[in-house]
Amino acid sequence: MSSDNTIKATILVVDDNELNRDMLSRRLEREGYLAILASDGYMALEMLAVNEVDLVLLDIMMPQLDGYQVLERIKADPRLQKIPVIMITAIDEIDSTVKCIELGAEDYLPKPFNPVLLRARIGASLEKKRLHDMEAEYRSKIEQNNMVLSERVREQVMEIASAQLGAIFAMSKLAESRDPETGEHLDRMREYCRVLANQMRGMPKYADTIDHDFVDNIYAASPLHDIGKVGVPDAILCKPGKLTADEWIIMKTHPIVGAETLREVDRQHPGNAFVQTGIEIAEAHHEKWNGSGYPFGLAGEKIPLAARILALGDVYDALTSKRCYKDAFATDEARKIIINDRGVHFDPDVVDAFLATEDEFARIRVEYQDAL
C-alpha cells in the first residue's frame, strides 16, 4: 500500500468489458485509489507479476481464462496469495458465491454495482489486508529478534562452554603431566578421535549415531580418558620397567576411578552429553573387541562407540611415541599391528576408518610432536 496520503491503495480491475473497466476505474479514483486495468486473465497475471497490488476486482465471466481460473492461479502463487480478491459477475447465483469463496476469494459483488456496497466491500478487504500485512511485519520482526537473541545466546553458551572445556583440558593435562613421557598426547588424541569419527560418519551403519554433536563431544571428552590415573601412585605410574602383577592390578583400576569421578559430576549436573561421553571413554577405552580387555571384559558393540574409537587412537599414539622402555615404531609398523588386531583388539569399522585416514594421522603426528 502506498505511503502517499492521497492514494489509499493500488487496485487491479480485471474485466473484458471496456465500459465496466472505465466505470470502475472512475469510481475507484474518486475514492482516492489508484486503478490499473486488465482486459483479460492473462494480462491480469502479467500485471500482478510486475506491480505491487493491494486488491483485485476480478470479473468471473471472461473468455480464454475466466475469473475462477485466474483466482486459482493467484491463490496458488506464494507471492500473490495474500492479495485479497473480490469477484464481480452479472450472475447473481449462490453457487457462484460459494465457488468463489471456496477458491479463496475475500468477497463477491454482483453487477450492476451498488456504489455504497462497493465502497464498503473494498474498504473491508483492504483493512483486512492491512491488518494481515501488519501482523506479518510484526511476525517478521519477532523472528528477526529471536534469531538475534538465539545467536547471542549461542555465542554466550559457546564462550562458557569454551571456558569450561579449557578448564577441563587443563585439568586433564595436569593429571597427564605426572607421566613425563606423554608430551602432546592429549592434543593428538582429540585430533585422532575427530578424524575417525568424521570418517565413520559417512558409513551408512553410523548415519543415525554419529552426528555433529557426537564428533564435538568425542573431541572435547577424549582428554578425559586417563583422568583416573590421578588415583594411581607415582611409583607405579612412573615406573620405568615392567609392572608386577600386583602393580598391574592397581594400574587397571584407573578406568573405574576416572568413570566414577565423572559420574559424580553427572549426578550433580545431569543430562550433559559431553560428560556422558567422557564416562564412556574413561571407563571402556581399554576394553577389546574380542572381550579380553579391562576393567569389565566387554566385547563387540557392548563397548561404547566413543571408547572403541578412542582405543585405536590411543594404541596408535603409544606405538608411534618413544617411551623409556621402547623406541617409537614407524607408522608402517604401527599400521601392521593395528591391521593384525582388527576384530581382536579393535572394532573392524574403526580400523577401516583409520586406514582411510592414515595420512591425516601422520599429519597430526607431525603437527603435535612431543618436545625433545
N, C-alpha and C positions, 0 to 999 in steps of 0.2 A: 504494500500500500504506500502511496506516495507521501512524502513529508510535506508537500505543498499544501497549505491550508485551503486553497481554492479547489483542489482536486481530492475528492474523498477516496476514490478507488478507480482502478482500470477494469472495465467490464468488456468482455468479448461477446458480441452479439453474432449468433450463427443462425442464418435463415436464408433460404434460397429465394425468398420473395423480396425484391428490392424495396417495395413500398413499406413492408414490415420493418426492414432493417433501418430505413431512413426515419420512420416514425419512432422506433425505439431509441435510435441514436439521439434524436432531438429531445425526447423526454429525459433521457439519462443526462444529457449535457445541461438541461435546465436544472437538474438536481445537483449539478456540480461534479458529475462523474466524467471520466474520460472514456469514451466509447470507441472501440476498434471493431471493425466489421469483417465477417467472413461469409461468403455466399454458398459454401458447401462444407461438408465434413472434412475433406482432405485439406482444404485451405485453413480450416479451424485448427487442425492438428499442427500444421506448419506454423501458424501464428503463435500457438501455445509454446512451441519449441524455441521461439526467439523473443518472446515478450513476457514480462512479469505481469501476470493477470491475477486479479483478485476475485473475479466472479465470471461465470459463463452463463449467458442466457442462450439456451440451445433448443432450436426447433426440432420436433420429432420427425415430421414428415418431410424428408428431403431425398432427392434422387442419389444414386450411387452409394453413398454412405449415409444411412439415416441417423437420427438422433440417438437411438438406442446403441448403435454400433460405436458412435463417437464417444458416448458416455462410458461404454465398456472399456474403450482404449484409454480414456483419461484416468479412470479408476484403477486400471492395471499398471499404470506408469508411476513408479515411486516418486518421480519429480513433479507429477501433476495431480496425484490422487487427493491431495489436501485442498485443492481448489474447489469451492462449492459450485454446484451446477443446478440451475433452475430450468426445468424442462418446460417448453412452450408448445402448445398444439391447439388446433381447432377442434380436436376430438375430445369432447367432454365425457369421457368414459372412465369408470372406476378401474377397469382392467389396466388402462394405460397408466394411471396414477400408481397403482400397485407395482407394476413392472418397473417404472422409473425409480421408485423408492428402493426396490429390491436390488437394482443395479447400482445404487449409491447416490442418487440424486438427492439434493437437500430439500428441494421443494418442487412445486408444479403450478403452472399458470395457464389457464385457458384463454384462447382468443375469443372475442376481442378483449383487449386489455382494459382492466379497471385501473385507472391511474393510482387511486388510493391503495388498492391491494398490491399493485406492482411496487409502489414505493415501500410499503410495509414488508413485503417478502424480500426485496433486495436488502433493505436495512437489516432485517433479522439474519439473513445469510452472511452478510458482511460482518456483523457483530460477532456471530459465531466463529467466523474465520479469524477475526481479530483476537478473540479470547484464546482460540487454539494456537495462533502464532505466538501470543504472549506466553502461553503455557510451555510451548516448545522452546522458546527462548530461555525461559527460566530453567527448564529441564537441562538445556544445553549448558547453561552457566553452572548449574549444580554439578553436572557431570564433570565439567572442567575443573571446578573447585575440588571435587572429590579426587580427581586424578592428581591435582597438585598436592592435595593433602596426603594421598596414598604414597606419592613419590617422596614427600618429605618424611613420612613415617618410615618408608622403606630405607631411605638414606640414614635415618637415625638408628633404625634397627641394625643396619649394616655396620654403622660406626660402633654401636655397642657390641655386636657380635664379633667384629674385628678385634676390639679391645679384649673381649673375653677369650677369644681364640689365641690371641697373642699371649695372654697371661697363662693359658693352659699349655701352650707350646713352650713357654719359658720354664714352667714347672717340669714338663717332660724333659726338657733339655737339662735342667738341673739334676733330675734323677739319673739321666743317662750319663751325665758328666762324672759320675762315680766310677764308671768304666773308662779309663784313659784312652782306650783304643777305638771308641765308637765314632769319633770325628763328626762328619756331616751325615751320619747315618739317618737321623730323623728327617732331614731335608730330602734325602734321596728316597726314603720310604714313602713319603706322601706323594712325591712325583711318580714313583713306580705304580702306586695304587691308582692314581688318577689315570695314568696311561692304560693300565689293564682294564679298569672299569669302563673307560670310554670305548675301548676296543670291543669289550663284551657287550656293551650297549647295543652294538649293531647286530648281535646274534639274535635271531628270532626267539630263541628259548628264553632270553632275558628281557624281551621288549617290555614286559609288564613289571619287571623287577628293578631294572637299573634305569633310573631317570636322572635328571639334572640334580635333584636333591640327594640321591644316593651317591653320586660322584662327589658332590660337595662334602657330604658327611664323611665319606671314607678318607677323603683328602685331609679334612680337619681332624678326624679322630685317630688316624694312623700313628701319630706320635705317642699316643697313649698305650701302645701295645705292650711295652715293657715297663710301665709305670709301677707295676707290682714289685719290681726289683728293689724298691726302697726298703722292702722287708727282708732282703737277703743280706746277711752280714758281709762286710767288706772282705773278710778273709776268704770267703767263698767266691763272691762276685769278681774279685780282682786276682784270684789265684792264677798264676801263670801256667801251671801244669794241669794234668788231668784231675778231675774231681773224684773223690772217693765215693763209694756207694751211699754213705750217709750224707755226704755233702750234696750229692746229686738229688737226693730226696728233698733236701731243703730248697735247692735251686728250682725244682719243679713245682714249688708252691707259688712262685711269683705270678702265674696267670690267675690263680684264685684270689690272691691278695689284691691284684690290680682290679679284677672284676668286682670284688666286694667293695673296694673303695669307691668305684664309680656307681655301684648300686646304691650306696648311701647318698650320693649326690642325686640319683634318680628318685629316691624316696623323698628327699626334701624338695626337689623341683621336678615332679613327674611329667612325662609326656614329651621330653626333649629327644628328638630323633638322633641328634648328634651324640648325646650321652649313651643312648641305646646302642648305637654303632660302636662306640668306644668300649662298652661292656662286652659285646660280641667279639671284638678284636682282641681285647686284653685276655679274655678267658679261653679263646679257642684257636689262637694263631699257631699253637704248637700241636694241634690235632693233625692227624694224617688221613688221607683219603681212604686208606685200607684199614683204619681203625687202630693202628699201632702207636698213635701219638698220646699226648697227655694234655690236661690232667684227667680227662674222663673217658678216653678211648673212643671218641665219637668217630663215625665213619661216613663217607659219602656226603650226600646232601643234608645229613643231620648236622654237619658242621656249617655254621652260618656263612653265607656267601662272602661277606666282607672279610671274614677271617681266612677263608680259602684264598682270596685274592692276596691279602697281605702276606700269607705264608710263603708264597712263591717269591715275592719281592724281598722278604726278609732273608730267605736262603740265598737268593742271587746276590744280595748285598754282602752276606757273610762270606760267600765263596770268592767274590771279587775284591775283598778287602784284606789287607795284611793284618795278621794277628801275631801275638808273641809266640804262638805255638805253630804258626804256618805262614807261608808267603801267600800273596794274592794269586788266585787262579786266573788264567787268561779267560777272556769271555768265551772262546770256543770250548774250553774245558768246562766252564760253568754251564754252557748250553747242553753239552753232552750229559752232564749229571742230571740236569732238570728233565731232559727228554727221557732218560733212563728211569726217572722216578714218576713219569706220567702214569696216573692211575694207581700209584703206590703211595707216594708222599703227597702228590699234587692232584688236584681236580684236573682231568684232561682238558676241559674247556679253558681253564686258566692257562695251562701250558700252551694251548693253541693260540690264545691271545698274546702270550709272551713271544712266541715265535713270529707272530705277525708284527710285533712292535719292538723287536730286538734292537733295531737301530736307535729308537728312542731311548731305550735303556742305556745303550752305550753313550748317547749324548748326555744323559743325566749323570752318568758315572763320571764323565769328564767335567761337566759344569759344577758339580758339587764334590770336588776332590777333597780328601782329607788333608789337613795341614801336615806338612812334613816335620 
